[in-house]
Amino acid sequence: MASTASGLPPLSSKGVFSVSSSCLINAPREVVWEVLMDWKSYKEWNPFVRDQCITDARKNYLPDETPREGCYLYIHPVHIPPSFNTKWLPSSSFERISTLDHENYRTAWANIEMPHWLLTAERWQALVEVEGGKTRYETIGVFGGLLAYLIRAFVRNGLKKGFIAMAEGLKSRAEERYEGHT
C-alpha cells in the first residue's frame, strides 16, 4: 500500500538543531532496505559514512555483525563534508541501536560516547512505500547538549551535505541493484 505519510516516528529528543534529508528511489522497499542494512558495502557507495560495525561496549569488533536493538554501533570514518577522498581527516561516532524495525523498514540509534548534558544525537532512517513500487527514504538527526551549539555553528552544513550525499548514494545503489534484477 502506498503512503504519503512519513515513516519517521515523533522524535524523543528535544535538540538544539536537526538535519534531515529525503529522496524518492525507483526500487521496492525490500531492495532499498537490503542496501541500507549492508553496512560492509557502504565504502562502495556512501561518501558520508564509510563503514559501520557491531562492537562490544569497548569498541571491539564482534564476529556476529548482525544488527539488532541494543547493540553497539561504531561508525567510522564519517566524512564531513562527504567525500570518497581518504585524505580528509575523518571522524567517528559510537552509538547504540535503539530501533531496528524490519517490519516497518526503519532504524534508529543514539550517540553514547559523551554525557547527555554535553551531547545527544539521535538518528532515524525510514523507508516508505509510495506509488508505483517506489520508495521514499527519510532520515533525520537531532542534536542536543552543549556541544550541539558548536556542531551547529561549525559543521551543520557539512552534516546536511552528508545526509544528502548518503541519500543520493543509497538511491543510486538501490536503483542499480533493482535494475540488475529485473
Order of alpha helices (4+ residues) and beta strands (2+ residues): beta-alpha-alpha-beta-beta-beta-beta-beta-beta-alpha
